[in-house]
Amino acid sequence: MTSRNTAMFSSVTLTVLLLAILSHPAAGQQAASDVTFDTVAITYPEEKEVEVELTGTELGLKASGKAISGKATIKHERGVTSISIRIGGFTPASRLGTQYTTYVLWAITPEGMIDNLGEFRRRGSDTWDAWIGTPFKTATPFQTFSLIITAEPYGLVQSPSRKVIVSNRAPRQSGVQVAPNKISFVGDSEVDMIRFTPDKEIGREEYKKVPIELLGARRAVDVARFFDAPTYAPATFKQAQELIENAERQFNFKQYEESADTAQRAIAVAEMARQLSVSRKKAKDLRDLINDKDATITALEDRIRASDQNKLDAQKIADREAEARRRAEDRLQQLEDSFSRAREDLRRYDTDARRLREDLNRKTDELEAERAEKSKLLQRVAELENQLAEMNRREQAKAEAAQLKATIMSSFETKDDDRGLVFILPDSFFRSATSTELTAEALEKIKLLARYLSADPARKISVEAYTDDRGSEQQRREFATQRAQVVATQLMLGGVVRENLSLFYLGTARPRSTARTAKGREMNRRIEVILLN
């Protein structure tokens, strides 16, 4: 093959490769889901009420151990389809997997359009739900669609999970069009890979009080984290984390309704973070793909231009190589002559260089010895200065610690016992005998105490709440515990590590005085902060 034909073949080949890259579909494009659910889609006539039966799937029967059934009354009018259902036989969604907390009703068209119609929760007890079911009303702009109910990690999900527990059947009324509907669950397999954060282990009765919204918020934050929201939507994800932390605190303080409201907001913000992350990540991937294609196209264009130029310059290159070879041979001869002369000069200079090298080595050894001696002296001076600075720092720290301890001892009644050093916070530290709010003077004293206690981060601290014998045990426990929590909070604000703190309610144990007098009862109402041995 001639050089001309080779160049033409190379040019054509590169052109074909360029066209192939330009026409290739985007990398990472996913095939359609291979997981489907078969049901029927119903076209609802204008201004005609249609009654549709809702039946449970095999999965729903397996999870609940009983049949799920209900009815939906549906009417399409002026572009809106109103839906009213009543259905019973549900079991908690968590029986289908710990990641599931609730159920969602979906409208899905044969073309694959999806509408989240709202979170569905059963009403009342199992008996109530089995007798009359749970009502639910909603609406959708679709006219032709299927109804399904799925188990979900939270209510604001954008696509249904594979856990279909209810679907509609074809209506018995005449004059209503129905068609098969194969529902594909695109992307749902990603959620199955999420490692959800386990719920805290608490008692069964306490767990019953956990709002569904709080469980859903935990799952929503885990889902957003799985979709890289901390990287692609950090501000929104941080807001969701702050909201769920507030909801957890409200639940711990038995503010159940407030916790549910805050958790619902956390779900919405976490879902927003997930959607932002997905869209921003897709945009980044698309930009990277475009940049890669641009770079590939540029490289191919450069190769095509280089190939054409090589064909034109081939003869010139051959002529230049012949001339360069001749000049190189002449230059080689010149270099050989110069090398012979240089070798003679090298023999002559070698003796002088050896003598100079010996003198240089001797001077270098003397200089290194002087430098080593100077370095030792400087190092010793630095060590003495550091020792002096450390002595001054320790003396100052001792003085400050002694002054702080003296202030603490004058501000608190203290005692030593088998538990450790005990600081007694009397009833007068609070605004009244029934108040859990500290006085301004008490706050300042507790700040000093926190500063003293935080100086040794390895020591454990116990906060013990005592009270008098007035009121019921429950009232005394709640009152004393609230006081202890107020004191513990101020200690943490003052620098005490949370993990070092332990709170205990001891009630009327260890009374300091008789409970028969008001003064005695006042002495018994106290908080003891113990720096444990």
HURAWO-V623713 format. One record per backbone hydrogen bond with DSSP energy under -1.0 kcal/mol. CO is the residue of the C=O (numbers start at 1). NH is the residue of the N-H. E is the energy in kcal/mol with one decimal. If there is no record, write none. Layout:
((CO;NH;E) (CO;NH;E))
//
This chain:
((2;6;-2.5) (3;7;-2.1) (4;8;-2.1) (5;9;-2.7) (6;10;-2.4) (7;11;-2.3) (8;12;-2.4) (9;13;-2.4) (10;14;-2.2) (11;15;-1.9) (12;16;-2.2) (13;17;-2.1) (14;18;-2.2) (15;19;-2.3) (16;20;-2.1) (17;21;-2.0) (18;22;-2.1) (19;23;-1.7) (26;29;-1.3) (35;185;-1.9) (37;183;-3.0) (39;181;-2.6) (41;179;-2.1) (42;145;-1.8) (45;48;-1.2) (50;74;-3.0) (52;72;-2.9) (53;169;-2.2) (54;70;-2.0) (55;167;-2.1) (57;61;-2.2) (58;62;-2.4) (59;63;-2.1) (60;64;-2.3) (61;65;-2.4) (68;56;-2.1) (69;88;-2.3) (70;54;-3.0) (71;86;-2.3) (72;52;-3.0) (73;84;-1.9) (74;50;-3.2) (75;82;-2.6) (76;47;-3.8) (77;80;-1.4) (80;77;-3.0) (81;140;-2.0) (82;75;-2.1) (83;138;-2.6) (84;73;-3.4) (85;136;-2.2) (86;71;-2.2) (87;134;-3.0) (88;69;-1.7) (92;95;-1.7) (93;96;-2.0) (94;97;-1.4) (97;100;-2.0) (102;152;-2.7) (103;120;-2.8) (104;150;-2.1) (105;117;-2.5) (106;148;-1.6) (107;115;-1.9) (108;146;-2.4) (109;112;-1.9) (113;109;-2.2) (115;107;-2.1) (118;105;-2.3) (125;129;-2.6) (126;130;-2.4) (127;131;-2.1) (128;132;-2.1) (129;133;-1.0) (134;87;-1.8) (136;85;-3.1) (138;83;-2.9) (140;81;-3.0) (143;44;-2.1) (145;42;-2.5) (146;108;-2.1) (147;168;-1.6) (148;106;-2.8) (149;165;-2.6) (149;166;-1.4) (150;104;-2.2) (152;101;-2.3) (152;102;-1.9) (162;164;-2.1) (163;151;-1.9) (165;57;-2.1) (166;149;-2.2) (167;55;-2.3) (177;43;-2.6) (179;41;-3.6) (181;39;-2.2) (183;37;-1.8) (187;190;-1.3) (188;192;-1.1) (190;193;-1.2) (191;194;-1.5) (194;196;-1.0) (203;207;-2.7) (204;208;-1.8) (206;209;-1.0) (207;210;-1.4) (211;215;-1.8) (212;216;-2.7) (213;217;-2.4) (214;218;-1.9) (215;219;-1.8) (216;220;-2.7) (217;221;-2.2) (218;222;-1.8) (219;223;-2.6) (220;224;-2.4) (221;225;-2.3) (222;226;-2.2) (223;227;-1.7) (224;229;-2.3) (225;228;-1.7) (228;232;-2.4) (229;233;-2.6) (233;237;-2.4) (234;238;-2.5) (235;239;-2.0) (236;240;-2.0) (237;241;-2.2) (238;242;-2.4) (239;243;-2.2) (240;244;-2.3) (241;245;-2.1) (242;246;-2.1) (243;247;-2.4) (244;248;-2.5) (245;249;-2.2) (246;250;-2.6) (247;251;-2.2) (248;252;-2.4) (249;253;-1.8) (250;255;-3.4) (251;254;-2.1) (254;256;-1.3) (255;259;-2.6) (256;260;-2.2) (257;261;-2.3) (258;262;-2.5) (259;263;-2.5) (260;264;-2.1) (261;265;-1.7) (262;266;-2.0) (263;267;-2.2) (264;268;-1.8) (265;269;-2.4) (266;270;-2.7) (267;271;-2.5) (268;272;-2.0) (269;273;-2.4) (270;274;-2.3) (271;275;-2.5) (272;276;-2.6) (273;277;-2.5) (274;278;-2.6) (275;279;-2.5) (276;280;-2.8) (277;281;-2.6) (278;282;-2.3) (279;283;-2.2) (280;284;-2.3) (281;285;-2.8) (282;286;-2.4) (283;287;-2.4) (284;288;-2.8) (285;289;-2.3) (286;290;-2.6) (287;291;-2.6) (288;292;-2.5) (289;293;-2.5) (290;294;-2.8) (291;295;-2.4) (292;296;-2.4) (293;297;-3.0) (294;298;-2.6) (295;299;-2.3) (296;300;-2.4) (297;301;-2.7) (298;302;-2.4) (299;303;-2.1) (300;304;-2.4) (301;305;-2.7) (302;306;-2.6) (303;307;-2.4) (304;308;-2.2) (305;309;-2.4) (306;310;-2.5) (307;311;-1.7) (308;312;-1.5) (309;313;-2.1) (313;317;-2.4) (314;318;-1.9) (315;319;-2.4) (316;320;-2.4) (317;321;-2.2) (318;322;-1.9) (319;323;-2.2) (320;324;-2.5) (321;325;-2.1) (322;326;-1.8) (323;327;-2.3) (324;328;-2.3) (325;329;-2.0) (326;330;-2.0) (327;331;-2.6) (328;332;-2.3) (329;333;-1.7) (330;334;-1.9) (331;335;-2.3) (332;336;-2.1) (333;337;-2.0) (334;338;-2.4) (335;339;-2.4) (336;340;-1.7) (337;341;-1.7) (338;342;-2.5) (339;343;-2.0) (340;344;-1.3) (341;345;-1.9) (342;346;-2.3) (343;347;-1.7) (344;348;-1.5) (345;349;-2.4) (346;350;-1.5) (349;353;-2.3) (350;354;-2.1) (351;355;-1.8) (352;356;-2.3) (353;357;-2.3) (354;358;-1.8) (355;359;-1.8) (356;360;-2.4) (357;361;-2.4) (358;362;-1.8) (359;363;-2.2) (360;364;-2.5) (361;365;-2.2) (362;366;-1.8) (363;367;-2.3) (364;368;-2.5) (365;369;-1.9) (366;370;-1.8) (367;371;-2.4) (368;372;-2.3) (369;373;-1.9) (370;374;-2.2) (371;375;-2.5) (372;376;-2.0) (373;377;-1.8) (374;378;-2.4) (375;379;-2.4) (376;380;-2.1) (377;381;-2.2) (378;382;-2.3) (379;383;-2.2) (380;384;-2.2) (381;385;-2.3) (382;386;-2.5) (383;387;-2.4) (384;388;-2.2) (385;389;-2.4) (386;390;-2.5) (387;391;-2.2) (388;392;-2.4) (389;393;-2.5) (390;394;-2.4) (391;395;-2.3) (392;396;-2.4) (393;397;-2.6) (394;398;-2.7) (395;399;-2.3) (396;400;-2.6) (397;401;-2.8) (398;402;-2.6) (399;403;-2.4) (400;404;-2.7) (401;405;-2.7) (402;406;-2.3) (403;407;-2.3) (404;408;-2.6) (405;409;-2.9) (406;410;-1.7) (407;411;-1.1) (408;412;-1.7) (413;424;-2.9) (415;422;-3.5) (419;533;-2.2) (420;417;-2.0) (421;531;-2.8) (422;415;-1.7) (423;529;-2.8) (425;527;-2.2) (426;429;-1.7) (427;430;-1.7) (429;439;-2.6) (432;435;-1.1) (437;431;-2.4) (439;443;-2.2) (440;444;-1.8) (441;445;-1.9) (442;446;-2.6) (443;447;-1.9) (444;448;-1.7) (445;449;-2.3) (446;450;-2.9) (447;451;-2.2) (448;452;-2.2) (449;453;-2.8) (450;454;-2.6) (453;456;-1.2) (456;459;-1.5) (460;532;-1.7) (461;502;-1.5) (462;530;-2.9) (463;504;-2.6) (464;528;-2.6) (465;506;-2.6) (472;476;-2.7) (473;477;-2.7) (474;478;-2.6) (475;479;-2.5) (476;480;-2.8) (477;481;-2.7) (478;482;-2.1) (479;483;-1.9) (480;484;-2.4) (481;485;-2.6) (482;486;-2.2) (483;487;-2.3) (484;488;-2.8) (485;489;-2.4) (486;490;-1.9) (487;491;-2.2) (488;492;-2.3) (489;493;-2.4) (490;494;-1.4) (491;496;-2.2) (492;495;-1.5) (497;500;-1.3) (498;501;-1.7) (500;461;-3.0) (502;463;-3.3) (504;465;-2.6) (506;509;-2.3) (507;467;-2.4) (517;521;-2.5) (518;522;-2.3) (519;523;-2.1) (520;524;-1.7) (521;525;-1.5) (526;466;-2.5) (527;425;-3.3) (528;464;-2.9) (529;423;-2.8) (530;462;-2.2) (530;532;-1.1) (531;421;-1.7))
//
